[in-house]
């Protein structure tokens, strides 16, 4: 897809006509992403001259070169490239600097500036669950790093569960409880969050079924970072009549913040929020 945009850019330059700002989302997979619909809806309805597309990127080390080859003004980054995005930036600001994970990049005069809007987006998503004090996070990738660090800022007790030990070293430095599947012993949780990609392209659970069953029997709420489908993890929660959310609200929250960065705060946050919420109920931008 991005080759098509590159050809359009070259044609525009030849004709010396004004070019819209172009934004994109990088990921593997990326075809499921609703980000183009969300951001293009905002641009259309609020009369901001820009366009947003998808870029299927398999090799995260090529993110920086691809960004500049496409002449992008900004980008969102999804799994599995959020840590690679951190390395691709010339400067990283705010919360992203703390966690080493970037999900939003803005081109400032030829320099890539990295941000993380995932964590605040997730806090927006779980407000409906009320006073959360104890969270189990499944997975130890970029999304997990951002969410766990943000939870700890709110003085929430966090336990991280991951298949392998080697990815838990970051979380141990944060002084949160860490376990592999073999060492884990279930306790009571207010909320259990799946940050892995299990269920995105397959019907896998984020951990062995007996372990997940036991975990779900000991939680009040469940959330999955994956959106747009009832994952096997969420299906189990539904069967047990546990209140759950997929990643749609997190997507909305981080998307609002990312869009603000893309437009350099030239649009009001409340206006962005209103239009982005409307985009969830449409499939065509009119």
N, C-alpha and C positions, 0 to 999 in steps of 0.2 A: 504493500500500500504506500509506503513512504517514498518509493521510487516515483510513483505518480505525482506526489506533491513536489518532488524535486524537479520534475519536468515542467510542472506548472510555474514553479519559481523561476526557472531559467527563461521560460517564455515571457514571463512578466518583466524580467530584467531587460530582455531584448526589446520589448515594446515600450520600455521605460514608463510603465504604469504603476500606480500605487499597489503595494502588496499588503494584504491583511496580515496581522500577527498570527502566527501559527503555534499552537500548543499540541501536546501529545501525551499519551500514557505509554510507558515502556513496561513490558512484562512478558512472562512465559509461563502459562498461557496469557493471552490478553483479549482474545476474541469475545469473551463473555462480559468485558468491562462496560459498565454503564456511564463511565466518566465522560465519553464524548457527548452522549445525550444530555447529561447534566450541564456541562459547561457550555455547549453550543446553545442550549435553551436559554441560559442566562445571557449569553452574548447577543442572541437574537432579540429577546424580549426587552433587554435594557440598552439596545442599540450600541453595542460595543463592537468595533470592527475587528473581529477575530474569528478563528476557526480552530477546532480541536479534533484530533484523530488518534488512531491506535498505531503503535509500532510493536510488532512481535519481535522481541530481541532475545535470542538464546544465550548470547555471550555477554555477560555484564561488563566485561573489560572494554567492550566496544561502545559503551553508552555515551561517553564524552564525544568521541569522533562522530557517532551517528547524530547526536544532538546538533553539532555544528554543521554537519553535512546537510541536514534538513533545514538549517537556518531557523531554528525554533526560538521563540521568545520565552518559553517555559515548558515544564513537563511535570507530570506525576509519575511516580515509580511504584510498581507493585511487585509482588513476589516473582522471582527470588532475588531481585536486584537492589534492594534498599541499602544494603551495606556497600555494594559496589558503587552506588550513587554517592555515598558519603566520600568515597575515595576519588570520585570523578570531579568533585567540586573544588573551586579555587578558594572558597570561603564558606564556612558553615556557621549558622547563627542560631541562637536560642537553644531550645530544648534538644534539637538535633545534635548540637555540639556535645551535649552531656552524654547522649546514648550512642553516638556513632552510627546513627541510622537516619537516612534521608528519604522522604517520600515526595518532596516537592522541590523543584529546581527552577530558579528564575535567572534569565540572562540579563546581567547588569553590565552594559557597555563591554560585552565580550568576555565577561567573567561569570562563571557559574556559581551562583549563591544557593546553598542548600538549607532547607528547613524541614521540620517534621510536624505535620498537622494530624498524624494518626492518633496520638495520645489524647489530645484535647477532643478530637472527634469521638473517641470512644467514651470519654467522660460524659460528653453530651448524650451518647446513646444509652448509658446505664442510669441516667437520672431517674427514670421511671421505676427503678428497682428500690429506690429509697436509700436508707442508711446501710451501706455495705462496709463491713469491717474486716472480712476474711475472704480472700480470693485464692482459688487454685488456677494457675495458668498452665495449660498444656502446650508444650513447644518451646523452643529456645532460639528462634530465628529473629530477624529484624523487627517484626511486629511485636513479638514478645518482649524484646529489649525495651522498646518504646513504652509499651503498656505497663510493664512491671515498674519501670523507673517512675512513671507518672503516678501509679498507685501508691508507691512508697512516699511520694511527695504529699499525698493526702493522708498519710499515717495509716494506711490500710495494710493489714498483715497479708503477706504474699508467700505462697508456695509455688515453686516451679517444678513441673514434671516433664521429663524428656527421655526419649529412648536411650540416648548415649550420654555418658559422663562428660566427654570432652567439651561439649557445648555449654556446660553449666558453669564454667569458670567465671564468666562475666557476672552471673547472678550471685555467685558466692561472695564476690567483692562488695555486693550491695547488702550483704548480711541477711538475705532472705533465705528461707528454707528451700533446699534443693534435693530432688530425688530422681533416680532413674526408675524404670518400671520395676526392676528387681528389688530396690530398696524401699519403695513407696508403701506407706501404711495409711489408709484412709482415715480422715477425721471429718468433722463437720465444717461445711463452707457456706458462706452466704451466696457466693457466685463462683461458677466454674466457666472458664473461657478457653475455647479452642483457638489457638493462633496458627496451627499447622495447616497445610494444604490438603490434608486428608478429607476426601469427599468432594473436592473441587472438580477433579477430572475422573473420579472413580467412585466406588462405593465402600471405601475403606473407612475405618474408625481411626481416631488419632492415637489409640493405644489398644492393647488386647481387649476383647469384648468383656471378659469377666472383670477386668480392672475398671473399665468405663461404667459397667453396670453398678459396681460398688460405689464409685464416685457419685454417680447420679442419684443413688439412694441416700446420699448424705449432703445434698445441696438444696438451696431454696430457689436459685435462679441459674439459668444457663445462657451463654452467649457464644456465637461463632463468628469469627472474622470474615468467613465466607458469606457472600450474599447471593440472592437470586435463585437459590435452590434449597430444598429441605435436605440437608446432608444426613447421612446415617447417624451422626452424633446428635443432631437436633431431632431426628425421627425417634430415637430412643427417649430423649427428654419428653417429647410429645406423648409417647406411649405411657410414660410415667406421670403424665399430667403436671409436669414442671413448667412454670412460666419461662419462656425462652425468647431470644431475639437472634435473628441472623445479623449479618454485618451491614444491613441497609442503613440503619441510623448512624452507624460509625462512618459509612461512606458519605452520607449527607453532611455530617459534622465536619469531617476533614475536607470535604469538597468546598464547603463555604469558605473555610479559612484559606484553602489553596487558591480559590478564585480571587479572593481579596489580594493575595500576593501577585497573582498574574496581572491584575489590572492596576497594581500599585495603589490600591485603596481609592481609586477614582469612582468606584461604585459603592453605595452604602451596603453594609453587611446585611441589614434587614431586607433590603431589596433583593440581594443575592439569595438570601435564605428563602424568601417567598417564591421566587422563580425556580430555584433548584428543587424545592419541594413539589412544585407543580410538574416538573419534568418526570418525576417518578410515576405520574399518572398518564403519561403520553408515550407514544412510540414514534410520532412524527412531529417535527418542528414546523409549525405553520407560520 
